[in-house]
Amino acid sequence: MRRRLSVWKRPWGTPNSAARAATGSDDIDGWEFWRLTIAGVEQSLAEFRAAHTSPDPPA
């Protein structure tokens, strides 16, 4: 299931596009910009993704 971030009541397809809409800057990494807190632990979306996705199988 693909999730979207909403900024200014508009859904954005990627963390980068949502962060750019929120800040007005084209030079921003949305995966590092957006943060979430789970069980009292704050982390970036990049940290969450790295901890919760499987590595690609060897080719």
Secondary structure, DSSP 8 states (H G I E B T S, - for coil): ----EEETTEEESSHHHHHHHHH--SS--HHHH-EEEETTEEEEHHHHHHHHS------
